[in-house]
Every structure is written in structure tokens, then in C-alpha cells.
Amino acid sequence: MPETSCAESTDQYAESTDRYAPLPSGMTICFRDFGDRAGPAVLLIAGLGEDLTFWTGSFVGSLVDRGFRVVAIDNRDAGRSTFVAAPPPGLWRRIAARPRDDAYALADMAQDAVGVLDHLGISRVHLVGRSMGGMIAQTIAAAAPERTLSLTSLYSTTGARGVGQPALSTLRLLAAPPARTRTAAVRAHLRLTGHIAGVGHPIDDAAEAAVAARGWDRSAGDPAAGTARQVQAIQRSGDRTAQLSRITAPALVINGDRDPLVHPSGGAATARAIRSARHVVIPGMGHHLPEALVGPITTYISQHANRVGEGGRHVRIP
């Protein structure tokens, strides 16, 4: 695919170039590459149904300004990456957590992300994933320790059924019929995000509407079908607690205390499962990265990454 220049906002980090990594699996993964190529690399992995632009320009810019090379990807079935041809699971199959036989898993999505690193010639990376992206980042850290400098898992969970479960009020919103127009997609995003964002940081309706509209415009396939297949990937992967116990990279787990989509118990379980993980709980934060928390969260990520020495081991900072 040719590289495509995008001018999606006045923010220099939103005005970027979509690039494409064709992988041996047949997937083509869209990505954007920011910052000094000589800087330590951070890989941003978005959440369920999100494309790479859900990492806002201010979030990306904050990391770039701290000296990092930042690579953000569209997961398969999102944005401009490949949309899988298999039919999506129906609503009742998702409710019953019974994936179709042709479902892919989080491990396949992790391989997609590593494939982008191979395409770029990046040998080791600081992994940062949010929600489902946190699950993918955890999977990479467990399966490919040689590629992982550090892990930051944002409002994510282990896949164990007893932790990290959504509130019933959230499940009702998620069960609504999928949006079929741009306008409906924006309204649905505002409704859900307003519900899950937490009590301490109300959403900026105008900014969130722009995020949702941009995501709709960038989609290379049916967003509802893609999201359903991603849900199925999470369900097929099951309880990953034992896998997380094998992670040796320095790990930082961040979540809010008011998350109605992934209950805070999911973050606590993640931190318990990963040896020596640091756990940060942010009061009032829900399942959202509001502008007010971009600075604090990127500071946590930067400090965590900067404690990793040349050999990939944590070193003390005076």
C-alpha cells in the first residue's frame, strides 16, 4: 500500500503519515512512527475497537518531547489495518463467551505488533497498551521477553473471570445495536465514553466527537464486525494469569478506581500476577485517558522506561 499523508487536525502529532507493514501471516498492519529514530522506542497498542488515533496528539507528543521514538499501530480489525474475512460472532455467542472455531486470539494480535517491529528493524521496545491493548502488550512481554524492555499496562486485566468484569450498566450500553452511520457512531462514542470515563475527569464532548468521527473515517472495514471479532479474541484467550507470571520485564500497571468497563480488580490482579510489578491507582479515573491525565501518565511511563538500563534491566535513579 502507498503511504498516505493525513491532515486530520492542527496538532502536529495528528498530522502524520499512515504507513503499512505487510506481514507473513497475510495481515497488513497500519502504523505511524513519531520522534527521533535514535531514541528508545515505545510501542502504543490501542484498545477494543480503537484505532491508533485514539492515542491523542498530546499523549504522543508528550512522549516524543521526552526523547522517545513512538510507534502507534492499528490492530487487525481496526483503523486501516486488515479486516479479517471471517464472520463476526453474534451477540449471544459473545454473551456466552463461546468463540467461533475460526476466531483469532490475542497471541495472533501480539504477533501482528511484533511484525511491525520487525518491519521497522526495532529489536527491543517499551510496550504501552490500554485495555485490550494492555492484554496484547502483556502477551508480547510474556511470549517475547527478548523484544521487551518494559511493559506498561493501562486499565487492563488478566482474563480471569473473577476480576476486571464490566458493570451491568456498561454491559447494557455495549449490547446496543451497532452504529451504521458516522453520526450514530459519534453519538454512541459520546454515550459510552461519558459513562466509562470515571467521576473525576468529565469528557470534553467536542474533542471526543472529533476522535470518534476520525476513527469512523479511517476505518477500512465494518467497525462493528471488527470489534466483535476482537471481543472474541479476548474470550478465546481466556485466563492468562499463568502466562503473566512468566513476564520478566519491568512492569507498570496503571488503572483508575472508578472504571465501570474493566473493574479495578483487573488491574490489581495484573499487578499480582506479574513479578515485582509496580501498581498505580489514580483516584477518580475511569476507562479513559483524559487530557488532564496525559501529563501524569506519560510521566509515569517515562520514569518507568528510563529506569531500564542498556541491558534491559532496571537500574536505580538517584
C-alpha positions in Angstrom: 0.0 0.0 0.0 1.3 3.5 -0.7 2.0 5.9 2.2 -0.8 8.3 2.7 -0.4 11.8 4.1 -3.1 12.8 6.6 -4.0 16.2 7.8 -6.6 15.4 10.5 -6.1 18.3 12.9 -3.8 21.2 13.6 -1.9 19.1 16.1 1.5 18.1 14.6 1.2 14.6 16.0 -2.2 14.1 14.5 -1.0 15.3 11.1 1.1 12.3 10.3 1.7 9.6 7.7 0.0 6.2 7.7 2.5 3.5 6.8 1.9 -0.2 6.3 3.7 -3.4 7.3 2.7 -6.4 5.2 3.2 -9.5 7.4 3.9 -13.2 6.5 0.5 -14.0 8.1 -1.3 -12.2 5.4 -2.2 -9.3 7.7 -1.2 -5.7 6.7 -0.8 -3.6 9.8 -1.1 0.2 9.6 1.2 2.3 11.8 2.6 5.7 12.4 6.1 6.5 13.5 7.0 9.6 15.5 10.1 11.2 17.0 13.8 10.7 16.8 14.6 7.3 15.3 17.6 7.1 17.5 15.6 7.4 20.7 14.3 4.4 22.7 11.2 3.0 21.1 7.8 3.0 22.6 5.0 0.9 21.0 1.5 2.1 21.7 -1.3 -0.5 21.4 -4.9 0.7 21.4 -7.9 -0.8 23.0 -11.0 -2.6 21.8 -12.4 -1.1 18.6 -9.9 1.8 18.8 -7.6 2.9 16.0 -4.2 4.4 16.6 -5.6 8.0 16.6 -7.2 7.3 20.0 -3.7 7.9 21.3 -4.1 11.7 21.2 -1.6 14.1 19.7 -0.9 15.4 23.2 -0.2 11.9 24.5 2.2 11.1 21.7 3.8 14.5 21.8 4.5 14.3 25.5 6.4 11.0 24.9 8.2 12.4 21.9 9.2 15.5 23.8 10.8 13.2 26.4 13.1 11.7 23.8 11.2 8.6 22.8 10.6 7.2 19.3 6.8 6.4 19.4 5.2 3.8 17.1 1.4 3.5 17.2 -0.4 0.7 15.4 -3.9 -0.1 14.2 -4.7 -3.6 15.5 -6.2 -6.0 13.0 -9.9 -5.4 12.5 -9.4 -1.6 13.3 -8.4 1.5 11.5 -6.6 0.9 8.2 -5.2 -2.5 9.1 -6.6 -5.7 7.6 -10.2 -6.5 8.5 -10.5 -10.3 8.8 -12.8 -12.0 6.3 -14.4 -14.4 8.9 -17.9 -13.6 10.0 -18.2 -11.9 13.4 -19.7 -13.8 16.4 -23.3 -13.0 17.1 -24.4 -11.1 20.2 -25.5 -14.2 22.1 -22.3 -16.1 21.3 -20.4 -13.1 22.7 -22.6 -13.0 25.8 -22.0 -16.7 26.4 -18.2 -16.3 25.6 -18.3 -19.1 23.0 -15.9 -18.0 20.2 -16.3 -19.3 16.7 -13.9 -22.0 15.6 -12.3 -19.6 13.2 -11.6 -17.0 15.9 -8.1 -15.5 16.3 -6.6 -14.9 19.7 -4.6 -12.2 21.5 -1.5 -14.1 20.6 -2.2 -13.5 16.9 -2.6 -9.8 17.6 0.6 -9.8 19.5 2.4 -11.4 16.5 1.0 -8.6 14.4 2.6 -6.0 16.7 5.9 -7.8 16.7 5.7 -8.0 12.9 5.6 -4.2 12.8 8.7 -4.0 14.9 10.4 -6.5 12.5 9.3 -4.3 9.6 10.9 -1.3 11.2 14.1 -3.1 12.4 13.3 -2.4 16.1 14.8 -5.1 18.2 13.6 -4.1 21.7 10.8 -1.8 22.8 8.9 -0.3 25.7 5.4 -1.7 25.4 2.4 0.5 26.4 -1.1 -0.9 25.9 -4.5 0.3 27.1 -7.4 -2.1 27.8 -7.4 -4.8 25.2 -4.1 -3.2 24.0 -2.8 -3.9 27.6 -3.7 -7.6 27.1 -1.8 -7.6 23.8 1.2 -5.9 25.4 1.2 -8.4 28.3 1.1 -11.2 25.8 4.2 -9.9 23.9 6.1 -9.4 27.2 5.4 -13.0 28.2 6.0 -14.6 24.8 8.8 -12.4 23.6 10.9 -11.2 26.5 13.9 -10.7 24.2 11.9 -7.9 22.5 10.6 -6.3 25.7 12.4 -3.5 27.5 9.5 -2.7 29.8 5.7 -3.1 30.0 3.1 -0.5 30.9 -0.5 -1.9 31.2 -3.2 0.7 31.3 -6.7 -0.2 32.7 -6.4 -3.8 31.6 -6.9 -7.2 33.2 -5.8 -10.8 33.2 -8.7 -12.5 31.6 -9.7 -14.3 34.8 -13.5 -14.3 35.2 -13.5 -13.3 38.8 -11.7 -9.9 38.2 -12.0 -6.9 35.8 -15.6 -7.5 34.8 -17.8 -4.7 33.5 -20.7 -3.3 35.4 -24.2 -4.3 34.3 -24.9 -0.7 33.3 -21.9 -0.9 31.0 -23.0 -4.2 29.5 -26.3 -2.7 28.6 -24.6 0.0 26.7 -22.3 -2.4 24.9 -25.3 -4.6 23.9 -26.9 -1.7 22.0 -27.3 -2.1 18.2 -24.0 -1.1 16.4 -23.8 2.3 14.7 -24.2 2.2 11.0 -23.5 5.9 10.2 -20.9 8.4 11.1 -23.3 10.5 13.1 -24.6 7.5 15.0 -21.0 6.4 15.7 -20.2 9.7 17.2 -23.3 9.7 19.4 -22.6 6.1 20.6 -19.0 7.0 21.4 -20.0 10.0 23.5 -22.6 8.0 25.3 -20.2 5.1 26.2 -17.2 7.3 26.9 -19.2 9.6 29.1 -20.3 6.5 31.1 -16.9 4.9 31.5 -14.7 7.9 31.9 -14.9 8.0 35.7 -16.1 10.6 38.1 -13.0 12.8 38.4 -12.5 13.8 34.8 -15.6 14.6 32.7 -15.1 14.2 28.9 -14.6 17.0 26.5 -17.6 16.4 24.2 -16.1 18.3 21.2 -12.8 16.6 21.5 -14.3 13.2 21.9 -16.7 13.8 18.9 -13.7 14.5 16.8 -11.9 11.4 17.9 -15.0 9.2 17.1 -15.5 10.9 13.7 -11.9 10.5 12.8 -12.0 6.8 13.8 -15.1 6.3 11.6 -13.5 7.9 8.6 -10.3 5.9 9.0 -11.9 2.5 9.2 -11.0 0.2 6.3 -13.9 -2.2 7.1 -17.0 -2.7 9.2 -16.2 -1.3 12.7 -18.9 -3.3 14.4 -17.8 -6.6 12.9 -14.2 -5.8 13.7 -14.9 -5.0 17.3 -17.0 -8.2 17.7 -14.1 -10.3 16.4 -11.7 -8.5 18.8 -14.0 -9.3 21.7 -13.9 -12.9 20.5 -10.1 -12.8 20.6 -10.2 -11.8 24.2 -12.6 -14.6 25.1 -10.7 -17.2 23.1 -7.5 -16.3 25.1 -9.2 -17.0 28.4 -7.4 -16.6 31.8 -3.9 -15.5 31.2 -2.7 -15.3 34.8 -0.2 -18.1 34.5 1.2 -16.5 31.3 1.6 -13.2 33.1 3.6 -14.9 35.8 6.3 -15.6 33.2 6.8 -11.9 32.4 10.4 -10.8 33.5 10.4 -7.3 32.1 9.9 -4.4 34.5 6.1 -3.8 34.6 4.0 -0.8 35.5 0.2 -1.3 36.0 -2.0 1.8 35.9 -5.7 2.0 36.4 -8.3 4.2 38.0 -10.5 3.4 40.9 -13.8 4.3 39.1 -13.7 2.0 36.0 -17.1 0.5 35.1 -15.7 -1.3 32.0 -12.7 -3.1 33.4 -13.3 -3.2 37.2 -10.2 -2.0 39.1 -9.8 -5.6 40.4 -8.4 -6.4 37.0 -5.5 -4.0 37.5 -4.9 -5.4 40.9 -4.9 -9.0 39.6 -2.5 -8.0 36.8 -0.1 -6.4 39.3 -0.2 -9.5 41.5 0.4 -11.9 38.5 3.5 -10.1 37.2 6.6 -10.5 39.4 7.7 -7.2 41.0 5.1 -5.1 39.1 4.5 -1.6 40.3 0.8 -0.7 40.7 -0.5 2.8 40.4 -4.2 3.6 41.1 -5.4 7.0 40.0 -8.3 8.4 42.1 -11.4 9.4 40.0 -10.0 7.9 36.8 -12.2 5.5 34.8 -11.7 3.7 31.5 -10.4 6.8 29.6 -7.2 8.9 29.2 -8.5 12.4 29.7 -6.4 15.4 28.8 -5.9 16.3 32.4 -4.1 13.0 33.0 -1.9 13.0 29.9 1.0 14.7 31.7 0.9 12.5 34.9 0.5 9.2 33.0 3.2 10.0 30.4 5.5 11.0 33.3 4.8 7.6 34.9 5.6 5.8 31.6 8.8 7.9 31.0 10.1 7.4 34.5 9.4 3.7 34.3 11.1 3.3 30.9 14.1 5.4 31.9 14.8 3.1 34.8 15.7 0.4 32.3 19.4 0.1 31.6 21.1 -0.7 28.4 20.8 -4.4 29.1 17.1 -4.2 29.7 17.4 -4.4 33.5 16.1 -1.9 35.9 18.7 0.5 37.3 18.3 2.9 40.2 17.9 6.6 39.5 19.3 8.8 42.3 
